[in-house]
């Protein structure tokens, strides 16, 4: 499996939230989907934390010096052949962010009150073209469809938050 890391940015102060992105529509994989900032771990990355911080800088202009790394969530295998290590980081609410439009169409927030609500995530099931069934988690949001690996990581975040 290819190794990847994502940053799970928690915005402190005011209404606590987790930061998410919408991937650009022209990308060849996961176009238009909700994700955390992140990507493949490069050979020059010293750790998953270093990769997650580098990717967040490249994708949303998040200065690594503005992130207090709090730990990791359990790694997740994806159906696309990646093993993703989620890295939790606390970020000041007033941090300046600029999406790299070649990768990120939008940055948005999901309140931690939603993540902490045990009734919020829903299990969905769809039939694939090959007649197999796939189950996955979905989180409510008025504008965006949060599902797949991102939704699973949010479940792990909910458990981490207690």
Secondary structure as UniProt FT lines:
FT   STRAND          2..12
FT   STRAND          17..23
FT   TURN            25..26
FT   TURN            31..32
FT   STRAND          34..35
FT   STRAND          38..40
FT   TURN            43..44
FT   HELIX           48..60
FT   HELIX           64..66
FT   STRAND          67..72
FT   STRAND          76..77
FT   TURN            79..80
FT   STRAND          82..92
FT   TURN            93..94
FT   TURN            101..103
FT   STRAND          104..111
FT   HELIX           112..116
FT   TURN            118..120
FT   STRAND          122..127
FT   TURN            129..130
FT   STRAND          133..139
FT   STRAND          146..147
FT   HELIX           148..161
//
